[in-house]
Amino acid sequence: MPRTHRHAFTLVELLVVIAIIGILVALLLPAVQAAREAARRGSCSNNLRQMVLATHNYMDTLSCVPPAVCFTAPSGGGNWSVHARILPYMEQLNLQNLIDFRFNYSDVTNAPQHAQVTQMRIAAYVCPSEVKAVPRVGSPLTHFPASYGINYGTWFVYYAPSGATGNGAFVVNSKLTDSAYIDGMSNTIAFGEVKAYQAMIRNSGLPATVGAPLPSGPADVLAFGGTLGTTGHTEWVDGKVHETGITTTFAPNTKVIFSSSGADYDVDFISRGESITSTVPTYAAVTSRSFHPGISQVALMDGSVRAIPSTIDLATWRGLGSRDGREVVTLP
């Protein structure tokens, strides 16, 4: 009988094939990850564009932008965010119909339906790269975070005794008209990225006077002190700066490291929470932070969206945070 010859891989050939496959996979994975990140970044950019266009639709209807937050009574008024006020222009009219703006979002006695509102996840308010896009469960309310904050300005936010407000695109208790944007809408940030469950130090009451200079660096704000918290940017309904705001005190993604109990936290700083009854001003270094490497995306008041590098010149960044500083700004 003729001998049958069987062809098969030798061990060496098999190992070579496996090595080649391993190399190809190693080359492919970064490309796949880069493609996914590009898609997430594009989706994030689209979210910002929807929000600023909704703001323009609000302006077309009411001839002004929404207040950053509105304190209408010693009890705190509504405290509702810009995010809540532009809902009809984000195709969320039915959700806004549940809101009674006469009462605080936390008032479930006079407006029990607010419990339905605060827990809602608005897809356009959440960056697809956010790693903590989960509700903050509480009683009586559960909240959902937002990935985008309104521009409160460079540093100063609010002083109740005089009603003085900051220099951002949105301000406390006031509805700005387009004439307020002296620097031009193409040179003023409307919204910027933030991270959910942001650590912060707050309520030291310092600086205690109006007119405090801008901090020169993170060490300056850390020196003011405060109490550590880890629930910043967890309530999309709340208009206060630590929840739905940014300031341009520091460049995007600047680390402000605060050590507590043997752990390090990258923190925001709020001197005192905004309140109609507060006797000291509110200053805030609430930094725009992003999960997109090396940048933070912002929407400008003219409707455009830009990816701002973390290395941007600080004077340029602060100029973008001011609506009326008369700075000459050249975007990178």
C-alpha positions as a Python dict, from the first residue, in 0.01 Angstrom:
ca = {
    (1, 'M'): (0, 0, 0),
    (2, 'P'): (128, 346, -80),
    (3, 'R'): (229, 554, 223),
    (4, 'T'): (10, 855, 295),
    (5, 'H'): (199, 1173, 386),
    (6, 'R'): (18, 1411, 626),
    (7, 'H'): (115, 1778, 613),
    (8, 'A'): (110, 1974, 941),
    (9, 'F'): (269, 2276, 1104),
    (10, 'T'): (582, 2223, 1295),
    (11, 'L'): (600, 2366, 1646),
    (12, 'V'): (830, 2643, 1526),
    (13, 'E'): (591, 2743, 1248),
    (14, 'L'): (299, 2747, 1490),
    (15, 'L'): (488, 2972, 1731),
    (16, 'V'): (577, 3210, 1447),
    (17, 'V'): (212, 3234, 1340),
    (18, 'I'): (103, 3301, 1699),
    (19, 'A'): (371, 3570, 1735),
    (20, 'I'): (260, 3739, 1412),
    (21, 'I'): (-103, 3736, 1524),
    (22, 'G'): (0, 3884, 1859),
    (23, 'I'): (189, 4166, 1688),
    (24, 'L'): (-107, 4241, 1461),
    (25, 'V'): (-346, 4251, 1757),
    (26, 'A'): (-107, 4478, 1947),
    (27, 'L'): (-97, 4714, 1651),
    (28, 'L'): (-473, 4702, 1601),
    (29, 'L'): (-590, 4768, 1959),
    (30, 'P'): (-451, 5123, 1988),
    (31, 'A'): (-608, 5209, 1654),
    (32, 'V'): (-944, 5075, 1771),
    (33, 'Q'): (-916, 5265, 2100),
    (34, 'A'): (-821, 5584, 1915),
    (35, 'A'): (-1120, 5544, 1684),
    (36, 'R'): (-1352, 5495, 1981),
    (37, 'E'): (-1211, 5801, 2158),
    (38, 'A'): (-1255, 6006, 1841),
    (39, 'A'): (-1618, 5896, 1827),
    (40, 'R'): (-1672, 5982, 2195),
    (41, 'R'): (-1506, 6320, 2149),
    (42, 'G'): (-1728, 6390, 1849),
    (43, 'S'): (-2038, 6298, 2048),
    (44, 'C'): (-1924, 6523, 2333),
    (45, 'S'): (-1871, 6809, 2090),
    (46, 'N'): (-2222, 6756, 1956),
    (47, 'N'): (-2366, 6771, 2309),
    (48, 'L'): (-2200, 7108, 2368),
    (49, 'R'): (-2326, 7236, 2034),
    (50, 'Q'): (-2683, 7130, 2120),
    (51, 'M'): (-2664, 7313, 2451),
    (52, 'V'): (-2539, 7642, 2310),
    (53, 'L'): (-2789, 7629, 2023),
    (54, 'A'): (-3065, 7567, 2279),
    (55, 'T'): (-2940, 7877, 2463),
    (56, 'H'): (-2971, 8078, 2141),
    (57, 'N'): (-3324, 7948, 2089),
    (58, 'Y'): (-3401, 8058, 2446),
    (59, 'M'): (-3259, 8401, 2358),
    (60, 'D'): (-3467, 8420, 2041),
    (61, 'T'): (-3779, 8352, 2246),
    (62, 'L'): (-3712, 8564, 2555),
    (63, 'S'): (-3448, 8814, 2430),
    (64, 'C'): (-3203, 8714, 2702),
    (65, 'V'): (-3004, 8421, 2834),
    (66, 'P'): (-3122, 8233, 3144),
    (67, 'P'): (-2988, 8336, 3485),
    (68, 'A'): (-2708, 8114, 3612),
    (69, 'V'): (-2921, 8058, 3919),
    (70, 'C'): (-3206, 8259, 4063),
    (71, 'F'): (-3240, 8340, 4433),
    (72, 'T'): (-3584, 8493, 4459),
    (73, 'A'): (-3642, 8474, 4833),
    (74, 'P'): (-3453, 8423, 5159),
    (75, 'S'): (-3548, 8057, 5139),
    (76, 'G'): (-3335, 8026, 4826),
    (77, 'G'): (-3597, 8052, 4553),
    (78, 'G'): (-3576, 7792, 4283),
    (79, 'N'): (-3199, 7744, 4248),
    (80, 'W'): (-3273, 7586, 3908),
    (81, 'S'): (-2986, 7558, 3663),
    (82, 'V'): (-2949, 7687, 3307),
    (83, 'H'): (-2966, 7320, 3210),
    (84, 'A'): (-3318, 7305, 3353),
    (85, 'R'): (-3429, 7628, 3187),
    (86, 'I'): (-3323, 7532, 2834),
    (87, 'L'): (-3494, 7190, 2844),
    (88, 'P'): (-3770, 7282, 2592),
    (89, 'Y'): (-3502, 7365, 2336),
    (90, 'M'): (-3329, 7030, 2403),
    (91, 'E'): (-3648, 6844, 2305),
    (92, 'Q'): (-3732, 6794, 2673),
    (93, 'L'): (-4046, 7006, 2706),
    (94, 'N'): (-4239, 6727, 2878),
    (95, 'L'): (-3971, 6705, 3146),
    (96, 'Q'): (-3969, 7079, 3204),
    (97, 'N'): (-4346, 7073, 3239),
    (98, 'L'): (-4288, 6880, 3562),
    (99, 'I'): (-4086, 7169, 3707),
    (100, 'D'): (-4252, 7431, 3923),
    (101, 'F'): (-3997, 7713, 3914),
    (102, 'R'): (-4162, 7882, 4212),
    (103, 'F'): (-4011, 7616, 4437),
    (104, 'N'): (-3665, 7482, 4494),
    (105, 'Y'): (-3578, 7163, 4308),
    (106, 'S'): (-3545, 6998, 4651),
    (107, 'D'): (-3897, 7101, 4760),
    (108, 'V'): (-4094, 6779, 4731),
    (109, 'T'): (-4359, 6902, 4972),
    (110, 'N'): (-4500, 7172, 4745),
    (111, 'A'): (-4380, 7005, 4425),
    (112, 'P'): (-4345, 6628, 4477),
    (113, 'Q'): (-4293, 6579, 4103),
    (114, 'H'): (-3946, 6733, 4136),
    (115, 'A'): (-3827, 6392, 4258),
    (116, 'Q'): (-3891, 6265, 3906),
    (117, 'V'): (-3697, 6552, 3750),
    (118, 'T'): (-3377, 6541, 3953),
    (119, 'Q'): (-3310, 6173, 3886),
    (120, 'M'): (-3349, 6196, 3509),
    (121, 'R'): (-3050, 6126, 3289),
    (122, 'I'): (-3041, 6375, 3002),
    (123, 'A'): (-2825, 6208, 2738),
    (124, 'A'): (-2704, 6537, 2588),
    (125, 'Y'): (-2580, 6652, 2930),
    (126, 'V'): (-2347, 6352, 2975),
    (127, 'C'): (-2013, 6306, 2800),
    (128, 'P'): (-1976, 5949, 2667),
    (129, 'S'): (-1625, 5938, 2817),
    (130, 'E'): (-1750, 6018, 3170),
    (131, 'V'): (-1650, 5729, 3398),
    (132, 'K'): (-1892, 5814, 3679),
    (133, 'A'): (-2215, 5867, 3488),
    (134, 'V'): (-2419, 5716, 3770),
    (135, 'P'): (-2694, 5861, 3988),
    (136, 'R'): (-2624, 5996, 4332),
    (137, 'V'): (-2885, 5809, 4529),
    (138, 'G'): (-3032, 5993, 4827),
    (139, 'S'): (-3346, 6054, 5026),
    (140, 'P'): (-3582, 6210, 4938),
    (141, 'L'): (-3404, 6292, 4611),
    (142, 'T'): (-3179, 6107, 4372),
    (143, 'H'): (-2968, 6323, 4141),
    (144, 'F'): (-2795, 6266, 3810),
    (145, 'P'): (-2470, 6444, 3718),
    (146, 'A'): (-2392, 6662, 3418),
    (147, 'S'): (-2067, 6675, 3221),
    (148, 'Y'): (-2094, 7041, 3119),
    (149, 'G'): (-2087, 7360, 3321),
    (150, 'I'): (-2189, 7715, 3236),
    (151, 'N'): (-1926, 7987, 3231),
    (152, 'Y'): (-1950, 8187, 3554),
    (153, 'G'): (-1645, 8398, 3469),
    (154, 'T'): (-1287, 8420, 3587),
    (155, 'W'): (-1308, 8413, 3970),
    (156, 'F'): (-1570, 8631, 4142),
    (157, 'V'): (-1923, 8485, 4134),
    (158, 'Y'): (-2169, 8670, 4360),
    (159, 'Y'): (-2207, 8907, 4655),
    (160, 'A'): (-2559, 8913, 4800),
    (161, 'P'): (-2553, 9244, 4995),
    (162, 'S'): (-2487, 9449, 4680),
    (163, 'G'): (-2614, 9203, 4418),
    (164, 'A'): (-2277, 9216, 4240),
    (165, 'T'): (-2218, 8932, 3994),
    (166, 'G'): (-1931, 8783, 3798),
    (167, 'N'): (-1807, 8849, 3446),
    (168, 'G'): (-1909, 8520, 3282),
    (169, 'A'): (-2160, 8433, 3013),
    (170, 'F'): (-2426, 8365, 3277),
    (171, 'V'): (-2472, 8544, 3610),
    (172, 'V'): (-2671, 8506, 3930),
    (173, 'N'): (-3021, 8660, 3941),
    (174, 'S'): (-2989, 8833, 3603),
    (175, 'K'): (-3087, 8759, 3244),
    (176, 'L'): (-2819, 8906, 3019),
    (177, 'T'): (-2902, 9037, 2672),
    (178, 'D'): (-2671, 9013, 2375),
    (179, 'S'): (-2543, 9367, 2440),
    (180, 'A'): (-2375, 9239, 2757),
    (181, 'Y'): (-2117, 9046, 2554),
    (182, 'I'): (-1884, 9334, 2486),
    (183, 'D'): (-1595, 9101, 2399),
    (184, 'G'): (-1810, 8934, 2134),
    (185, 'M'): (-1986, 8601, 2149),
    (186, 'S'): (-1706, 8437, 1950),
    (187, 'N'): (-1466, 8527, 2232),
    (188, 'T'): (-1678, 8419, 2529),
    (189, 'I'): (-1719, 8065, 2661),
    (190, 'A'): (-2076, 7946, 2714),
    (191, 'F'): (-2023, 7588, 2837),
    (192, 'G'): (-1719, 7379, 2927),
    (193, 'E'): (-1654, 7019, 3023),
    (194, 'V'): (-1646, 6903, 3386),
    (195, 'K'): (-1611, 6570, 3565),
    (196, 'A'): (-1882, 6414, 3778),
    (197, 'Y'): (-1827, 6360, 4150),
    (198, 'Q'): (-1560, 6629, 4151),
    (199, 'A'): (-1370, 6676, 4477),
    (200, 'M'): (-1375, 7029, 4621),
    (201, 'I'): (-1285, 7236, 4923),
    (202, 'R'): (-1534, 7504, 5022),
    (203, 'N'): (-1696, 7733, 5275),
    (204, 'S'): (-1387, 7881, 5440),
    (205, 'G'): (-1538, 8226, 5385),
    (206, 'L'): (-1210, 8346, 5235),
    (207, 'P'): (-1146, 8579, 5061),
    (208, 'A'): (-1392, 8772, 5277),
    (209, 'T'): (-1408, 9097, 5079),
    (210, 'V'): (-1513, 9202, 4731),
    (211, 'G'): (-1228, 9276, 4492),
    (212, 'A'): (-995, 8993, 4588),
    (213, 'P'): (-726, 8944, 4320),
    (214, 'L'): (-714, 8641, 4096),
    (215, 'P'): (-504, 8357, 4239),
    (216, 'S'): (-166, 8318, 4074),
    (217, 'G'): (-169, 7940, 4116),
    (218, 'P'): (-324, 7643, 4298),
    (219, 'A'): (-128, 7713, 4617),
    (220, 'D'): (-314, 8043, 4656),
    (221, 'V'): (-659, 7885, 4670),
    (222, 'L'): (-543, 7595, 4886),
    (223, 'A'): (-421, 7851, 5139),
    (224, 'F'): (-778, 7977, 5182),
    (225, 'G'): (-874, 7636, 5323),
    (226, 'G'): (-1218, 7483, 5346),
    (227, 'T'): (-1402, 7159, 5403),
    (228, 'L'): (-1345, 6865, 5169),
    (229, 'G'): (-1635, 6726, 4971),
    (230, 'T'): (-1656, 6479, 4683),
    (231, 'T'): (-1998, 6547, 4531),
    (232, 'G'): (-1929, 6837, 4298),
    (233, 'H'): (-2103, 6821, 3958),
    (234, 'T'): (-2358, 6560, 4064),
    (235, 'E'): (-2682, 6761, 4026),
    (236, 'W'): (-2775, 6884, 3679),
    (237, 'V'): (-3076, 7070, 3820),
    (238, 'D'): (-2874, 7288, 4061),
    (239, 'G'): (-2750, 7620, 3923),
    (240, 'K'): (-2477, 7678, 4180),
    (241, 'V'): (-2122, 7701, 4052),
    (242, 'H'): (-1995, 7378, 4208),
    (243, 'E'): (-2275, 7178, 4044),
    (244, 'T'): (-2328, 7320, 3694),
    (245, 'G'): (-2058, 7582, 3654),
    (246, 'I'): (-1698, 7645, 3560),
    (247, 'T'): (-1465, 7939, 3609),
    (248, 'T'): (-1150, 8017, 3415),
    (249, 'T'): (-929, 8083, 3718),
    (250, 'F'): (-699, 7801, 3608),
    (251, 'A'): (-633, 7652, 3264),
    (252, 'P'): (-820, 7333, 3166),
    (253, 'N'): (-720, 7018, 3354),
    (254, 'T'): (-499, 7210, 3599),
    (255, 'K'): (-440, 6992, 3903),
    (256, 'V'): (-509, 7147, 4243),
    (257, 'I'): (-388, 6881, 4485),
    (258, 'F'): (-533, 6883, 4835),
    (259, 'S'): (-415, 6621, 5085),
    (260, 'S'): (-649, 6487, 5351),
    (261, 'S'): (-623, 6178, 5572),
    (262, 'G'): (-333, 6040, 5372),
    (263, 'A'): (-506, 6075, 5035),
    (264, 'D'): (-460, 6330, 4756),
    (265, 'Y'): (-754, 6493, 4581),
    (266, 'D'): (-759, 6710, 4270),
    (267, 'V'): (-1003, 6975, 4393),
    (268, 'D'): (-1212, 7273, 4296),
    (269, 'F'): (-1239, 7567, 4535),
    (270, 'I'): (-1552, 7757, 4642),
    (271, 'S'): (-1506, 8020, 4910),
    (272, 'R'): (-1871, 8018, 5016),
    (273, 'G'): (-2176, 7871, 4850),
    (274, 'E'): (-2395, 8126, 4673),
    (275, 'S'): (-2682, 8242, 4889),
    (276, 'I'): (-2912, 8542, 4908),
    (277, 'T'): (-2844, 8560, 5281),
    (278, 'S'): (-2465, 8530, 5271),
    (279, 'T'): (-2268, 8829, 5403),
    (280, 'V'): (-1942, 8732, 5229),
    (281, 'P'): (-1873, 8708, 4856),
    (282, 'T'): (-1850, 8385, 4660),
    (283, 'Y'): (-1527, 8318, 4472),
    (284, 'A'): (-1471, 7996, 4280),
    (285, 'A'): (-1189, 7816, 4106),
    (286, 'V'): (-1399, 7548, 3938),
    (287, 'T'): (-1174, 7409, 3668),
    (288, 'S'): (-1287, 7271, 3334),
    (289, 'R'): (-1176, 6907, 3329),
    (290, 'S'): (-1209, 6646, 3056),
    (291, 'F'): (-1154, 6276, 2993),
    (292, 'H'): (-1034, 6358, 2641),
    (293, 'P'): (-652, 6351, 2653),
    (294, 'G'): (-477, 6688, 2659),
    (295, 'I'): (-783, 6905, 2595),
    (296, 'S'): (-1112, 7030, 2728),
    (297, 'Q'): (-1393, 7106, 2487),
    (298, 'V'): (-1592, 7426, 2517),
    (299, 'A'): (-1885, 7582, 2338),
    (300, 'L'): (-1852, 7953, 2267),
    (301, 'M'): (-2148, 8186, 2282),
    (302, 'D'): (-2151, 8217, 1903),
    (303, 'G'): (-2246, 7849, 1876),
    (304, 'S'): (-1904, 7711, 1781),
    (305, 'V'): (-1728, 7431, 1970),
    (306, 'R'): (-1353, 7429, 2026),
    (307, 'A'): (-1106, 7181, 2174),
    (308, 'I'): (-890, 7388, 2408),
    (309, 'P'): (-546, 7245, 2489),
    (310, 'S'): (-450, 7216, 2854),
    (311, 'T'): (-141, 7419, 2767),
    (312, 'I'): (-338, 7726, 2661),
    (313, 'D'): (-195, 8059, 2776),
    (314, 'L'): (-367, 8144, 3104),
    (315, 'A'): (-433, 8506, 3004),
    (316, 'T'): (-606, 8384, 2687),
    (317, 'W'): (-814, 8134, 2883),
    (318, 'R'): (-920, 8397, 3135),
    (319, 'G'): (-1005, 8629, 2848),
    (320, 'L'): (-1240, 8364, 2711),
    (321, 'G'): (-1404, 8347, 3052),
    (322, 'S'): (-1483, 8718, 3055),
    (323, 'R'): (-1770, 8862, 2851),
    (324, 'D'): (-1670, 9226, 2900),
    (325, 'G'): (-1298, 9242, 2974),
    (326, 'R'): (-1209, 9394, 2636),
    (327, 'E'): (-920, 9150, 2600),
    (328, 'V'): (-767, 9073, 2263),
    (329, 'V'): (-802, 8694, 2237),
    (330, 'T'): (-643, 8467, 1979),
    (331, 'L'): (-758, 8107, 2008),
    (332, 'P'): (-495, 7835, 1962),
}
